[in-house]
Amino acid sequence: MEPRFDAVWIKGMCELGPRPLVATGWLRLWLTSHFANKDFLEDQDPDGPLQRMLWKSDSTTGIVIESVTKWTPEMTESRPGVIIKRNGWRRLRLGINDKLMDMGVTDGLERFENWWQGSHTLFCITNDGAETEKLAAEVFRELNQFGPLVRALLDLKRFEVTEVGELAILEEGRENFVVPITVAYGYSEGWVLRQEAPIVKRIDIALLQP
């Protein structure tokens, strides 16, 4: 069966602009939507572990998909998990003072823009090495195959899987295995300044005295 994608979760994701918390949110919504429907899974082996990893919004869920800020080791003691952790964001300057050229516009507004480049790491965790590899493959192939579509829908400048890390042992609670997957993306931040009053050219020092 070919992979399928549900874009309903994207609605409203762009309204707050570039924010790390928003990026964590859309990654979580993307993956919960994917794992909520077994028909969306690329791995359709009826005897494989992925068929048991169906996400639900209550305690009966077959997989935990959560931000690292809400995750505790106990959450993945008895079920697989995808734990989402944001990494640093870096500002990319496009011009002097981030200011855009007027290009003949005479409305008196000052327009600015810069880009932000960030990344998240998604930790795929189960208590079996082979199952962890299969879960990681499901996750990174979903992100890789539908990344161009999500980039366009979220109006990102970039979205791509940059690394699938090695299988390792996660010694949190009981022994678990983990594969980290890193994705990188880029946002454009644009804003307009409108001058409401004349720019202050002189400050009376007396006003600063206590």
C-alpha positions as CSV (number, residue, x, y, z in Angstrom):
1,M,0.0,0.0,0.0
2,E,1.3,3.5,-0.9
3,P,1.8,5.9,2.0
4,R,-1.1,8.3,2.6
5,F,-1.1,11.8,4.2
6,D,-3.8,13.7,6.0
7,A,-3.3,17.5,5.9
8,V,-6.2,18.5,8.2
9,W,-3.9,19.1,11.2
10,I,-2.0,21.8,9.3
11,K,-4.9,24.3,9.5
12,G,-4.0,27.2,11.8
13,M,-0.3,26.2,12.2
14,C,1.0,29.4,10.5
15,E,-1.0,32.0,12.4
16,L,1.6,32.6,15.2
17,G,4.6,32.9,13.0
18,P,8.0,31.3,13.6
19,R,8.2,30.0,17.1
20,P,10.1,26.9,18.4
21,L,7.0,25.7,20.4
22,V,4.9,25.9,17.2
23,A,7.4,23.8,15.4
24,T,7.2,21.2,18.2
25,G,3.5,21.3,17.9
26,W,3.2,20.7,14.2
27,L,5.7,17.8,14.3
28,R,3.7,16.2,17.0
29,L,0.4,16.7,15.2
30,W,1.9,15.3,12.0
31,L,3.0,12.1,13.7
32,T,-0.1,11.6,15.8
33,S,-2.2,11.9,12.6
34,H,0.1,9.4,10.8
35,F,0.0,6.8,13.6
36,A,-3.7,7.3,14.4
37,N,-4.7,5.5,11.2
38,K,-3.2,2.1,10.3
39,D,-4.0,2.7,6.7
40,F,-1.5,5.5,6.7
41,L,1.4,3.3,7.8
42,E,3.9,2.4,5.1
43,D,4.8,-0.9,7.0
44,Q,1.7,-3.0,6.5
45,D,3.2,-6.3,7.7
46,P,0.2,-7.8,9.5
47,D,2.5,-9.6,11.9
48,G,4.9,-6.7,12.4
49,P,5.2,-4.4,15.4
50,L,3.9,-1.3,13.6
51,Q,0.3,-2.6,13.5
52,R,0.3,-2.4,17.3
53,M,1.7,1.1,17.4
54,L,-1.6,3.0,16.8
55,W,-1.9,6.4,18.5
56,K,-4.9,7.3,20.6
57,S,-5.5,10.4,22.7
58,D,-6.0,8.4,25.9
59,S,-4.1,5.9,28.1
60,T,-4.9,3.0,25.7
61,T,-2.6,4.4,23.0
62,G,-0.2,2.0,21.4
63,I,2.5,4.6,21.1
64,V,3.5,7.7,23.0
65,I,4.1,10.8,20.8
66,E,5.0,13.7,23.0
67,S,7.3,16.7,23.5
68,V,10.4,16.0,25.7
69,T,9.0,18.6,28.1
70,K,6.1,16.3,28.9
71,W,7.8,13.0,28.7
72,T,8.8,10.8,31.6
73,P,10.7,7.5,31.3
74,E,7.7,5.7,32.7
75,M,5.6,6.7,29.7
76,T,7.7,4.4,27.5
77,E,8.1,1.6,30.0
78,S,5.4,-0.5,28.4
79,R,4.9,1.0,25.0
80,P,6.9,2.5,22.1
81,G,7.4,6.2,21.9
82,V,8.5,9.1,19.7
83,I,9.8,11.9,21.9
84,I,10.3,15.3,20.2
85,K,13.0,17.7,21.3
86,R,13.8,21.0,19.8
87,N,17.4,22.1,19.2
88,G,18.8,25.6,18.7
89,W,17.5,28.2,16.3
90,R,19.9,30.4,14.3
91,R,19.0,33.8,12.8
92,L,20.0,34.4,9.2
93,R,20.5,38.0,8.3
94,L,19.3,39.0,4.8
95,G,20.4,42.6,4.7
96,I,21.6,45.5,6.8
97,N,19.5,45.9,9.9
98,D,17.2,43.3,8.4
99,K,15.6,46.1,6.4
100,L,14.1,45.5,3.0
101,M,14.7,47.9,0.2
102,D,11.8,50.3,-0.5
103,M,11.7,49.4,-4.2
104,G,9.7,52.5,-5.0
105,V,7.1,52.1,-2.2
106,T,6.2,55.5,-0.7
107,D,3.7,54.6,2.0
108,G,6.1,55.5,4.8
109,L,6.3,52.1,6.3
110,E,9.5,50.3,7.1
111,R,9.6,46.7,6.1
112,F,11.9,44.1,7.6
113,E,12.7,40.4,7.1
114,N,15.1,37.7,8.3
115,W,15.2,34.0,8.3
116,W,15.3,31.5,11.1
117,Q,16.9,28.1,10.7
118,G,16.1,25.5,13.3
119,S,16.0,21.8,13.9
120,H,14.3,19.1,16.0
121,T,15.4,15.6,17.0
122,L,12.8,12.9,17.3
123,F,13.8,10.0,19.5
124,C,12.2,6.6,18.5
125,I,12.1,4.4,21.5
126,T,11.0,0.7,22.1
127,N,12.3,-2.1,24.3
128,D,13.5,-4.1,21.3
129,G,16.3,-3.2,19.0
130,A,14.6,-4.5,15.8
131,E,11.3,-2.8,16.6
132,T,13.1,0.4,17.3
133,E,14.7,0.2,13.8
134,K,11.3,-0.4,12.2
135,L,9.7,2.5,14.1
136,A,12.5,4.8,13.1
137,A,12.2,3.7,9.5
138,E,8.4,4.5,9.5
139,V,9.1,7.9,11.0
140,F,11.9,9.1,8.9
141,R,10.4,7.8,5.7
142,E,7.1,9.7,6.5
143,L,9.1,12.9,7.2
144,N,11.2,12.4,4.1
145,Q,8.4,11.5,1.6
146,F,5.9,14.1,2.7
147,G,8.4,16.8,3.7
148,P,8.1,18.7,0.4
149,L,4.4,18.9,0.8
150,V,4.5,20.0,4.4
151,R,7.2,22.6,3.5
152,A,4.8,24.1,0.9
153,L,1.7,24.0,3.1
154,L,3.5,25.6,6.1
155,D,5.3,28.1,3.8
156,L,8.7,27.0,5.1
157,K,11.9,27.9,3.3
158,R,13.3,24.5,4.0
159,F,12.3,21.2,5.5
160,E,14.4,18.0,5.3
161,V,15.6,15.0,7.3
162,T,19.2,15.6,7.9
163,E,20.3,12.5,9.9
164,V,19.1,9.2,11.1
165,G,21.3,8.3,14.1
166,E,22.7,5.0,15.2
167,L,20.8,2.5,17.3
168,A,21.7,3.0,21.0
169,I,20.6,1.8,24.4
170,L,18.6,4.3,26.4
171,E,19.1,3.5,30.1
172,E,16.1,5.3,31.5
173,G,13.9,3.1,33.7
174,R,14.2,-0.3,32.2
175,E,16.5,-0.9,29.2
176,N,15.2,0.6,26.0
177,F,16.6,1.2,22.6
178,V,16.6,4.5,20.8
179,V,17.2,5.9,17.3
180,P,17.4,9.7,16.9
181,I,16.1,11.4,13.8
182,T,17.0,15.0,13.1
183,V,15.0,17.3,10.9
184,A,16.0,20.8,9.8
185,Y,13.7,23.6,8.6
186,G,13.7,27.3,7.8
187,Y,11.2,30.1,8.5
188,S,10.9,33.6,7.1
189,E,10.0,36.3,9.6
190,G,8.7,39.5,8.1
191,W,7.3,42.6,9.9
192,V,6.3,46.2,9.3
193,L,7.1,49.3,11.5
194,R,4.8,52.3,11.3
195,Q,6.0,55.6,12.8
196,E,3.3,57.0,15.1
197,A,5.2,60.0,16.4
198,P,8.4,61.9,15.4
199,I,11.7,60.2,16.3
200,V,13.1,61.6,19.5
201,K,16.2,63.6,18.7
202,R,16.9,65.2,22.1
203,I,16.6,63.8,25.7
204,D,16.4,66.2,28.6
205,I,18.8,64.7,31.2
206,A,16.7,66.3,34.0
207,L,13.9,63.9,33.1
208,L,16.2,61.0,34.1
209,Q,17.0,62.4,37.6
210,P,15.2,60.6,40.5
